Amino acid sequence: MLAIPARCTRLVYSIEKREPIMMSRLILVLGIAAMASSLAIAQPYPSKPIRIIVPLGAGGATDVVARVIAGKLGERLGQTVVIENRPGAEGIIGLEAAAKAAPDGYTLALGSSSTMAANFTLRSKLPFHPVNDFVPVTMALKNAFNLFVVHPGVPAQTLKEFIALATASPGKLFYGTATSGSKLCTEMFKTMAGVNLSMVNYKSTAQALTDLMGGQLQFVCEPVGTSIAAVNAGKLRALAVTSLTRIAAAPNVPTVTESGLAGFEYSAWVGVFAPIGTSRAIVDKLNTEFAQVLKHPETVSKIESVGFDPMIGGPEELATLLRTEIARAAQVIKDAGIRPE
């Protein structure tokens, strides 16, 4: 029989004795890690500031309303909600950043009929897909109608007279556009009226309006909220509004339908979106809180003051609205014979 030295026996005994201790420690460490992970998962949302990307410059109608909404939302959630302006490329830069953000509920974005639907149909390629790369969270704003406005020196007091002027001078009247929505609205008008206007692209609506007031342009189709001040100041003349009925912000301005183009209507909307993959629980919580914010009297007053109406609705309603708007925009550019850029 082989004799085992006492020293080796003590070593084996020592290893056997330590093994259960080491295993116990490992189990304890794993248990603590599991508890920490569980606590992290169970951490209530939101536990840190939320950012809302506005793909437009600061100071515009949408930005002003967004800041009021963010403030009220932060009060309800008990967290800071920050507006992050990411303008450029007609909203594409900001929405691309939002689409690529972590789907954790801490990055949201304002998307609109212009930045989501019109851009998608007017461009052959976008760095994001409005349907496949975003989760609809809530409707927010609706009925952002446009005004057809001209320089006071244009010899047309009504839209009918402007159409006659454009018909007599095909391609010689210039209009400016800084957004896909403005372009889409003008293309609808050109198709229905059968006129040929020459387009000038601008980086901002403010620049287009400045050139219109300066006489470099003859016509623009821009939201009521951004053009009504110049009209009221006598710097521009409003020919028509793109709603089906007259609006309170411009009660003396006739509709396009009244002016001879029956059934013409164009309005923009704004919704809140999150990156694809954001959990339904977070989306539902946000939708509930946004609905309360959009009912608040201060929010409603600010929204109406810039030419919008509040729009409350669930994720499915916003998804349907987006798909409908994309289909409508696609039909407009088809009728106008426009090729996506």
GULUMRO-419608 format. One record per residue: residue number from 1; z, y, x of N, C-alpha, C in turn. Coordinates in steps of 0.05 Angstrom, whole numbers, plus 5000, padded with zeros to 4 digits. Layout:
N
     k     nZ     nY     nX    caZ    caY    caX     cZ     cY     cX
   NUM      Z      Y      X      Z      Y      X      Z      Y      X
...
//
This chain:
341
     k     nZ     nY     nX    caZ    caY    caX     cZ     cY     cX
     1   5000   4976   5017   5000   5000   5000   5000   5025   5018
     2   4983   5044   5010   4980   5069   5026   5004   5087   5022
     3   5016   5095   5043   5039   5113   5041   5030   5142   5040
     4   5041   5158   5021   5034   5186   5018   5056   5203   5030
     5   5049   5219   5050   5069   5236   5063   5083   5253   5042
     6   5108   5258   5048   5125   5274   5030   5113   5302   5026
     7   5101   5313   5047   5090   5340   5045   5067   5341   5025
     8   5050   5320   5025   5028   5319   5005   5038   5316   4977
     9   5060   5300   4974   5072   5296   4948   5081   5323   4937
    10   5094   5339   4954   5104   5365   4945   5081   5383   4937
    11   5058   5381   4951   5035   5398   4945   5023   5391   4918
    12   5020   5365   4913   5009   5356   4887   5028   5365   4865
    13   5054   5362   4869   5073   5370   4849   5072   5400   4843
    14   5068   5414   4865   5066   5444   4862   5042   5452   4846
    15   5019   5439   4851   4994   5445   4836   4997   5438   4807
    16   5009   5414   4802   5013   5405   4774   5031   5424   4760
    17   5051   5434   4774   5070   5452   4762   5058   5480   4755
    18   5040   5489   4774   5028   5516   4770   5006   5516   4749
    19   4992   5493   4746   4969   5492   4728   4976   5500   4700
    20   4998   5490   4688   5005   5498   4661   5012   5528   4660
    21   5024   5538   4681   5032   5566   4682   5007   5584   4682
    22   4987   5576   4699   4962   5591   4701   4947   5590   4675
    23   4947   5567   4662   4933   5564   4636   4946   5581   4615
    24   4973   5582   4616   4988   5598   4596   4981   5628   4600
    25   4979   5636   4625   4972   5664   4631   4944   5670   4622
    26   4926   5652   4626   4898   5656   4618   4896   5659   4587
    27   4911   5641   4574   4911   5643   4544   4922   5669   4535
    28   4943   5679   4549   4956   5704   4541   4936   5727   4545
    29   4922   5727   4568   4902   5748   4574   4880   5748   4553
    30   4870   5724   4547   4848   5722   4527   4858   5732   4500
    31   4882   5725   4493   4893   5733   4468   4895   5764   4465
    32   4905   5776   4487   4907   5805   4487   4879   5818   4485
    33   4860   5807   4499   4832   5818   4498   4821   5815   4470
    34   4826   5792   4457   4817   5788   4430   4829   5808   4410
    35   4856   5813   4414   4869   5832   4397   4858   5860   4401
    36   4853   5868   4426   4841   5894   4432   4814   5897   4419
    37   4798   5876   4421   4771   5876   4409   4773   5879   4379
    38   4792   5864   4367   4796   5865   4338   4804   5892   4329
    39   4822   5905   4345   4831   5932   4338   4809   5952   4340
    40   4791   5948   4360   4768   5966   4364   4750   5964   4340
    41   4745   5939   4331   4727   5935   4308   4739   5947   4283
    42   4765   5943   4280   4778   5952   4256   4784   5982   4256
    43   4778   5996   4278   4783   6025   4279   4768   6039   4257
    44   4782   6056   4242   4769   6069   4219   4746   6088   4228
    45   4726   6089   4211   4703   6107   4216   4706   6132   4199
    46   4702   6155   4211   4695   6161   4239   4720   6165   4256
    47   4718   6157   4281   4741   6161   4299   4734   6181   4321
    48   4711   6194   4319   4703   6214   4339   4682   6232   4325
    49   4675   6255   4338   4656   6273   4326   4629   6261   4320
    50   4617   6271   4299   4590   6262   4290   4570   6285   4296
    51   4547   6278   4305   4526   6299   4309   4503   6294   4289
    52   4494   6316   4278   4470   6316   4261   4448   6331   4275
    53   4427   6316   4282   4404   6329   4296   4386   6343   4275
    54   4383   6368   4279   4364   6384   4263   4340   6389   4280
    55   4317   6377   4273   4293   6379   4291   4278   6405   4288
    56   4293   6426   4284   4282   6453   4280   4299   6473   4296
    57   4289   6497   4300   4304   6517   4314   4327   6528   4298
    58   4346   6540   4312   4369   6552   4298   4361   6577   4283
    59   4375   6581   4261   4371   6606   4245   4353   6604   4221
    60   4338   6582   4219   4320   6579   4196   4336   6570   4171
    61   4322   6569   4149   4336   6563   4123   4349   6535   4124
    62   4335   6515   4134   4346   6488   4136   4370   6487   4154
    63   4368   6501   4177   4390   6501   4196   4415   6514   4184
    64   4411   6536   4170   4434   6551   4158   4448   6533   4138
    65   4433   6519   4121   4445   6501   4101   4458   6477   4115
    66   4446   6467   4136   4457   6444   4150   4484   6450   4161
    67   4488   6474   4171   4514   6482   4182   4536   6483   4161
    68   4529   6492   4138   4548   6493   4116   4556   6464   4108
    69   4535   6447   4105   4540   6419   4098   4557   6405   4119
    70   4551   6410   4145   4566   6398   4166   4595   6406   4166
    71   4600   6431   4160   4628   6441   4159   4644   6427   4137
    72   4632   6425   4113   4645   6413   4090   4648   6383   4095
    73   4628   6370   4107   4630   6341   4112   4652   6336   4132
    74   4655   6352   4153   4676   6349   4172   4704   6351   4160
    75   4707   6369   4141   4732   6372   4127   4739   6347   4112
    76   4720   6335   4099   4725   6311   4083   4730   6286   4101
    77   4716   6285   4124   4719   6261   4141   4742   6264   4161
    78   4752   6288   4165   4774   6293   4184   4764   6291   4213
    79   4738   6296   4216   4726   6297   4243   4707   6320   4245
    80   4702   6329   4270   4682   6350   4274   4654   6339   4270
    81   4638   6354   4255   4610   6347   4252   4593   6369   4264
    82   4579   6363   4285   4565   6382   4301   4535   6383   4295
    83   4524   6406   4291   4495   6409   4288   4482   6412   4316
    84   4463   6395   4321   4448   6396   4347   4419   6403   4341
    85   4411   6427   4348   4383   6434   4344   4365   6423   4366
    86   4345   6408   4358   4326   6396   4377   4298   6402   4368
    87   4289   6427   4370   4262   6435   4359   4240   6426   4378
    88   4216   6427   4368   4193   6421   4385   4174   6401   4372
    89   4148   6405   4376   4127   6387   4366   4130   6381   4337
    90   4136   6402   4321   4137   6400   4292   4158   6380   4283
    91   4181   6379   4297   4203   6361   4290   4203   6334   4304
    92   4182   6328   4318   4179   6302   4330   4200   6297   4352
    93   4205   6317   4369   4224   6314   4391   4252   6306   4381
    94   4261   6321   4361   4288   6316   4351   4290   6289   4338
    95   4271   6281   4322   4272   6256   4308   4268   6232   4327
    96   4253   6236   4348   4251   6215   4369   4279   6210   4381
    97   4293   6231   4387   4320   6228   4399   4339   6214   4380
    98   4337   6220   4354   4354   6207   4334   4347   6178   4332
    99   4321   6171   4332   4312   6143   4329   4322   6126   4352
   100   4325   6138   4376   4333   6123   4399   4363   6123   4404
   101   4378   6136   4386   4407   6138   4389   4420   6111   4381
   102   4445   6107   4389   4460   6083   4382   4464   6083   4352
   103   4460   6060   4339   4464   6058   4309   4493   6054   4301
   104   4510   6073   4310   4538   6070   4305   4550   6090   4285
   105   4533   6105   4272   4542   6124   4252   4550   6151   4264
   106   4547   6154   4290   4555   6180   4302   4532   6198   4309
   107   4508   6189   4303   4484   6206   4305   4468   6204   4279
   108   4464   6226   4266   4448   6228   4241   4426   6248   4246
   109   4407   6249   4228   4385   6269   4232   4375   6278   4204
   110   4367   6303   4203   4354   6313   4179   4324   6307   4182
   111   4314   6293   4162   4285   6288   4161   4274   6300   4135
   112   4249   6307   4135   4238   6321   4111   4210   6310   4105
   113   4200   6320   4082   4173   6313   4074   4153   6321   4096
   114   4159   6342   4110   4142   6352   4131   4144   6335   4157
   115   4169   6333   4167   4173   6319   4192   4170   6289   4191
   116   4175   6278   4168   4174   6249   4165   4147   6239   4154
   117   4139   6251   4131   4115   6242   4117   4089   6255   4127
   118   4089   6282   4128   4064   6296   4136   4058   6290   4165
   119   4077   6290   4183   4072   6284   4211   4061   6256   4214
   120   4071   6237   4198   4063   6209   4200   4033   6206   4193
   121   4024   6221   4173   3996   6219   4164   3977   6236   4180
   122   3987   6258   4191   3969   6277   4205   3966   6270   4235
   123   3983   6252   4245   3981   6244   4273   3975   6214   4276
   124   3958   6208   4294   3951   6180   4298   3973   6163   4311
   125   3991   6176   4325   4012   6162   4338   4037   6179   4340
   126   4060   6167   4332   4086   6180   4335   4104   6163   4352
   127   4123   6175   4366   4142   6159   4382   4163   6145   4365
   128   4161   6146   4339   4179   6133   4321   4164   6127   4295
   129   4174   6109   4279   4163   6103   4253   4183   6112   4232
   130   4175   6130   4213   4194   6141   4194   4208   6121   4176
   131   4195   6098   4171   4206   6078   4154   4221   6056   4170
   132   4208   6047   4192   4218   6024   4207   4240   6031   4227
   133   4242   6056   4235   4261   6064   4256   4285   6079   4245
   134   4287   6083   4218   4309   6098   4207   4320   6084   4182
   135   4345   6089   4177   4359   6080   4153   4364   6105   4136
   136   4354   6106   4111   4361   6129   4094   4390   6130   4088
   137   4402   6153   4089   4431   6156   4083   4435   6170   4056
   138   4423   6193   4053   4426   6208   4028   4405   6229   4025
   139   4398   6235   4000   4382   6258   3994   4399   6283   3999
   140   4386   6306   4003   4402   6330   4008   4391   6354   3994
   141   4365   6361   3999   4353   6385   3989   4327   6379   3976
   142   4320   6394   3954   4294   6390   3941   4284   6417   3931
   143   4259   6416   3921   4247   6439   3908   4244   6463   3927
   144   4237   6457   3952   4232   6479   3971   4202   6486   3967
   145   4197   6504   3949   4169   6511   3943   4159   6531   3963
   146   4132   6533   3965   4119   6552   3984   4108   6576   3969
   147   4104   6597   3983   4090   6620   3973   4063   6623   3988
   148   4042   6629   3973   4017   6638   3985   4019   6668   3989
   149   4020   6676   4014   4023   6705   4019   4000   6715   4037
   150   3994   6740   4033   3972   6753   4049   3981   6779   4061
   151   3966   6788   4080   3971   6815   4092   3964   6836   4070
   152   3980   6857   4068   3975   6878   4047   3947   6889   4048
   153   3934   6888   4072   3907   6899   4074   3885   6881   4063
   154   3892   6856   4057   3872   6838   4046   3865   6847   4017
   155   3839   6851   4012   3831   6862   3985   3832   6841   3963
   156   3856   6831   3958   3860   6811   3937   3888   6814   3926
   157   3890   6821   3900   3916   6825   3887   3926   6799   3874
   158   3907   6780   3870   3914   6755   3857   3902   6732   3873
   159   3911   6708   3866   3900   6684   3880   3871   6680   3873
   160   3864   6686   3848   3835   6684   3839   3818   6702   3856
   161   3827   6727   3861   3812   6745   3877   3810   6736   3906
   162   3832   6724   3916   3831   6713   3944   3811   6690   3946
   163   3811   6673   3926   3792   6651   3926   3763   6661   3926
   164   3758   6682   3910   3731   6694   3909   3724   6706   3936
   165   3744   6719   3949   3739   6731   3975   3733   6710   3996
   166   3748   6688   3996   3744   6666   4015   3718   6652   4010
   167   3710   6650   3985   3684   6637   3978   3661   6654   3989
   168   3664   6680   3987   3643   6697   3997   3642   6699   4027
   169   3664   6692   4040   3665   6694   4070   3675   6668   4082
   170   3661   6646   4079   3670   6620   4089   3677   6620   4119
   171   3701   6611   4125   3710   6609   4153   3718   6635   4166
   172   3716   6657   4152   3722   6683   4164   3750   6693   4159
   173   3764   6679   4141   3792   6686   4136   3810   6666   4151
   174   3831   6677   4165   3847   6660   4182   3875   6656   4170
   175   3885   6631   4171   3912   6626   4163   3928   6613   4186
   176   3954   6618   4187   3971   6606   4208   3988   6584   4197
   177   3994   6565   4214   4013   6544   4206   4028   6534   4230
   178   4054   6529   4226   4071   6520   4247   4083   6493   4241
   179   4079   6483   4217   4090   6457   4210   4069   6440   4196
   180   4073   6414   4197   4055   6396   4183   4055   6400   4153
   181   4079   6407   4142   4081   6412   4114   4064   6436   4105
   182   4065   6457   4120   4050   6481   4114   4020   6474   4115
   183   4012   6459   4135   3984   6451   4138   3975   6434   4115
   184   3992   6415   4107   3985   6398   4084   3982   6413   4059
   185   4000   6432   4054   3999   6449   4030   3973   6465   4029
   186   3966   6477   4052   3942   6493   4053   3917   6476   4050
   187   3917   6452   4061   3894   6434   4057   3891   6426   4028
   188   3913   6422   4014   3912   6417   3985   3898   6440   3971
   189   3906   6464   3978   3895   6488   3966   3865   6490   3972
   190   3858   6487   3997   3830   6489   4005   3812   6469   3990
   191   3822   6445   3987   3807   6424   3973   3803   6430   3944
   192   3825   6438   3930   3824   6444   3902   3808   6470   3896
   193   3810   6489   3914   3796   6515   3909   3768   6514   3920
   194   3762   6495   3937   3735   6493   3948   3729   6515   3968
   195   3749   6523   3984   3745   6545   4003   3748   6535   4031
   196   3737   6551   4050   3738   6544   4078   3753   6566   4093
   197   3778   6560   4101   3794   6579   4117   3797   6568   4145
   198   3799   6586   4164   3802   6578   4192   3831   6577   4200
   199   3840   6555   4212   3868   6551   4219   3875   6560   4247
   200   3899   6572   4250   3910   6579   4276   3937   6566   4278
   201   3941   6549   4298   3967   6535   4301   3987   6553   4315
   202   4012   6552   4306   4034   6567   4318   4057   6548   4325
   203   4074   6557   4343   4097   6541   4351   4120   6545   4332
   204   4120   6568   4317   4142   6573   4298   4131   6588   4274
   205   4144   6585   4252   4137   6599   4228   4140   6629   4232
   206   4161   6637   4246   4167   6665   4251   4143   6679   4265
   207   4131   6664   4284   4108   6676   4299   4084   6679   4280
   208   4080   6660   4263   4058   6661   4244   4061   6685   4225
   209   4086   6688   4215   4091   6710   4196   4089   6737   4211
   210   4097   6738   4236   4094   6763   4251   4065   6771   4254
   211   4048   6751   4260   4020   6757   4263   4007   6764   4237
   212   4017   6752   4215   4006   6759   4189   4013   6788   4182
   213   4038   6796   4188   4045   6824   4183   4031   6843   4201
   214   4023   6833   4224   4008   6850   4243   3978   6851   4238
   215   3968   6835   4219   3940   6835   4212   3923   6816   4227
   216   3935   6800   4246   3918   6780   4260   3910   6757   4243
   217   3926   6752   4222   3920   6731   4202   3916   6744   4175
   218   3904   6730   4156   3901   6740   4129   3918   6725   4109
   219   3927   6700   4116   3939   6683   4095   3958   6663   4108
   220   3980   6657   4095   3997   6635   4103   4009   6622   4078
   221   4016   6597   4080   4030   6582   4059   4056   6573   4071
   222   4078   6587   4065   4104   6581   4077   4126   6579   4056
   223   4148   6566   4063   4170   6563   4044   4180   6590   4034
   224   4189   6590   4009   4200   6615   3997   4222   6627   4014
   225   4240   6609   4024   4263   6619   4039   4256   6634   4064
   226   4233   6628   4076   4225   6641   4101   4206   6665   4097
   227   4194   6667   4074   4174   6688   4070   4182   6709   4049
   228   4201   6703   4032   4208   6721   4010   4218   6748   4020
   229   4233   6749   4042   4244   6774   4052   4222   6794   4059
   230   4201   6784   4073   4179   6802   4080   4164   6811   4055
   231   4162   6794   4035   4149   6802   4010   4166   6824   3996
   232   4192   6820   3994   4209   6839   3981   4209   6866   3996
   233   4205   6865   4022   4204   6890   4038   4177   6904   4037
   234   4158   6891   4023   4131   6903   4021   4114   6899   4045
   235   4123   6882   4064   4107   6876   4088   4085   6855   4083
   236   4089   6839   4062   4069   6819   4055   4066   6819   4024
   237   4044   6808   4015   4039   6806   3986   4039   6777   3978
   238   4055   6769   3958   4055   6742   3948   4035   6739   3926
   239   4017   6719   3929   3996   6715   3909   4004   6693   3889
   240   4019   6673   3898   4026   6651   3880   4048   6634   3893
   241   4062   6619   3875   4083   6601   3884   4074   6572   3877
   242   4081   6553   3894   4070   6526   3891   4086   6508   3872
   243   4103   6520   3855   4117   6505   3835   4101   6504   3809
   244   4109   6487   3791   4095   6485   3765   4104   6506   3746
   245   4128   6517   3750   4138   6539   3734   4148   6561   3752
   246   4150   6585   3743   4159   6607   3760   4188   6602   3769
   247   4195   6613   3792   4222   6608   3803   4238   6633   3803
   248   4265   6629   3803   4284   6652   3801   4282   6670   3825
   249   4276   6659   3849   4274   6675   3873   4251   6694   3873
   250   4230   6688   3858   4206   6705   3857   4195   6704   3828
   251   4210   6715   3809   4202   6713   3781   4176   6726   3773
   252   4167   6746   3789   4143   6760   3783   4118   6748   3796
   253   4122   6727   3811   4100   6714   3825   4090   6691   3808
   254   4064   6691   3800   4053   6669   3784   4051   6643   3799
   255   4049   6621   3785   4045   6595   3798   4015   6592   3805
   256   4010   6573   3821   3982   6567   3828   3967   6558   3803
   257   3981   6543   3786   3969   6533   3761   3961   6557   3744
   258   3979   6577   3741   3972   6601   3726   3948   6615   3737
   259   3945   6612   3763   3923   6626   3777   3896   6612   3776
   260   3896   6589   3762   3870   6576   3758   3867   6548   3769
   261   3886   6539   3786   3884   6512   3797   3904   6494   3783
   262   3896   6484   3760   3914   6469   3743   3926   6445   3757
   263   3953   6442   3753   3967   6418   3764   3975   6420   3793
   264   3968   6443   3806   3975   6445   3835   4006   6448   3837
   265   4017   6431   3854   4046   6433   3860   4051   6422   3888
   266   4067   6437   3903   4076   6428   3929   4105   6437   3933
   267   4122   6417   3940   4149   6424   3946   4159   6406   3968
   268   4177   6416   3984   4188   6400   4006   4216   6390   3999
   269   4224   6369   4012   4251   6359   4008   4263   6352   4036
   270   4289   6349   4037   4303   6343   4061   4323   6321   4055
   271   4325   6301   4073   4344   6279   4070   4358   6275   4097
   272   4379   6258   4096   4394   6251   4120   4388   6222   4127
   273   4382   6217   4152   4375   6191   4162   4393   6183   4185
   274   4395   6157   4190   4409   6146   4213   4391   6126   4227
   275   4397   6121   4253   4380   6101   4268   4381   6074   4254
   276   4359   6059   4255   4358   6033   4244   4379   6015   4257
   277   4392   5999   4241   4414   5982   4251   4441   5993   4244
   278   4443   6017   4234   4469   6028   4225   4479   6012   4202
   279   4504   6004   4203   4515   5986   4183   4515   5998   4155
   280   4512   5980   4135   4511   5989   4107   4538   6002   4099
   281   4560   5992   4110   4586   6003   4104   4588   6032   4112
   282   4578   6038   4135   4578   6066   4145   4559   6083   4128
   283   4536   6073   4122   4516   6088   4106   4528   6094   4078
   284   4541   6074   4066   4553   6078   4039   4575   6099   4040
   285   4592   6098   4061   4613   6118   4064   4602   6146   4066
   286   4582   6149   4084   4570   6175   4088   4556   6185   4062
   287   4543   6167   4048   4529   6175   4023   4549   6186   4003
   288   4572   6172   4001   4593   6181   3982   4603   6209   3989
   289   4608   6213   4015   4619   6239   4024   4599   6261   4022
   290   4574   6255   4029   4553   6276   4026   4550   6284   3997
   291   4552   6265   3978   4549   6272   3950   4570   6292   3941
   292   4595   6289   3951   4616   6307   3944   4611   6335   3957
   293   4601   6335   3981   4595   6360   3995   4573   6375   3980
   294   4553   6361   3971   4530   6374   3958   4537   6385   3930
   295   4560   6376   3920   4569   6386   3894   4587   6411   3897
   296   4597   6416   3921   4616   6438   3926   4603   6465   3919
   297   4616   6482   3904   4604   6507   3896   4594   6524   3920
   298   4608   6525   3942   4599   6540   3965   4574   6529   3977
   299   4572   6502   3977   4547   6490   3987   4524   6495   3969
   300   4528   6492   3943   4507   6497   3923   4497   6526   3925
   301   4515   6545   3927   4508   6573   3929   4490   6578   3954
   302   4498   6567   3976   4482   6572   4001   4455   6559   3999
   303   4454   6534   3988   4429   6520   3985   4409   6536   3967
   304   4419   6546   3945   4402   6561   3926   4394   6588   3938
   305   4410   6599   3955   4404   6626   3966   4380   6625   3985
   306   4373   6602   3995   4350   6600   4014   4327   6586   4001
   307   4328   6582   3974   4304   6572   3960   4304   6542   3956
   308   4326   6528   3962   4327   6499   3956   4344   6494   3931
   309   4344   6469   3922   4363   6459   3903   4377   6435   3916
   310   4403   6431   3910   4416   6407   3921   4404   6382   3908
   311   4402   6360   3923   4391   6335   3913   4410   6312   3921
   312   4422   6300   3901   4441   6278   3906   4428   6252   3899
   313   4429   6233   3917   4417   6207   3911   4424   6187   3933
   314   4421   6161   3926   4428   6140   3945   4406   6133   3965
   315   4413   6115   3984   4393   6107   4004   4367   6096   3993
   316   4369   6080   3972   4345   6068   3960   4327   6089   3948
   317   4339   6109   3936   4323   6131   3924   4309   6147   3945
   318   4323   6152   3967   4310   6167   3989   4288   6150   4002
   319   4292   6124   4004   4271   6107   4016   4246   6107   3998
   320   4250   6107   3972   4227   6108   3953   4213   6135   3955
   321   4229   6156   3957   4217   6183   3959   4200   6186   3984
   322   4210   6175   4006   4196   6177   4031   4169   6162   4029
   323   4170   6138   4019   4145   6122   4016   4125   6136   3998
   324   4135   6147   3976   4117   6162   3957   4105   6186   3971
   325   4121   6200   3987   4111   6224   4000   4090   6217   4021
   326   4094   6195   4035   4074   6186   4055   4048   6180   4042
   327   4049   6166   4019   4025   6159   4004   4010   6184   3995
   328   4026   6204   3985   4013   6229   3975   4000   6244   3998
   329   4014   6246   4020   4003   6260   4043   3978   6247   4054
   330   3978   6220   4054   3954   6205   4063   3930   6211   4045
   331   3935   6214   4019   3913   6220   4000   3903   6248   4004
   332   3921   6267   4010   3912   6295   4015   3894   6296   4039
   333   3901   6284   4061   3885   6286   4085   3859   6270   4082
   334   3859   6250   4065   3834   6235   4059   3815   6252   4043
   335   3826   6266   4022   3810   6283   4006   3799   6307   4022
   336   3815   6316   4041   3806   6339   4057   3788   6331   4080
   337   3785   6305   4084   3768   6295   4106   3779   6300   4134
   338   3806   6301   4135   3819   6306   4161   3823   6280   4176
   339   3818   6281   4202   3824   6258   4219   3851   6263   4233
   340   3868   6242   4233   3894   6246   4246   3890   6253   4276
   341   3907   6271   4285   3905   6280   4313   3914   6258   4332
//
